[in-house]
Amino acid sequence: MPGAFTIHVERGLVLSRGWGVLTDDDLLGHVRALAADPRFKPHFSQLVDFLGITNVAVTQAGIAE
C-alpha cells in the first residue's frame, strides 16, 4: 500500500492516508517511519484516511507486532 503522512507539530496531529492493498509490512513501515521522524511525538493525535484502500491483507500477527 502506498501511503503518506503529514505531521502538524503546532497542532500535535498526524494526518495519514493510504491507498491500494494494505499489508502487515505497510502498517509496520508506517509506524517505523513516524517513529523515525524527529517532528513526531508519541502523544500526538492521528487521523487516518483509508478511503483509498482497495483490499486489506493484514494478519492478526501483523497487528500484534
C-alpha positions, 0 to 999 in steps of 0.5 A: 500500500502506498501511503503518506503522512503529514505531521502538524507539530503546532497542532500535535496531529498526524494526518495519514492516508493510504491507498491500494492493498494494505499489508502487515509490512505497510502498517509496520513501515508506517509506524517505523517511519513516524517513529523515525521522524524527529517532528513526531511525538508519541502523544500526538493525535492521528487521523487516518484516511483509508478511503483509498484502500482497495483490499486489506491483507493484514494478519492478526500477527501483523497487528500484534507486532 
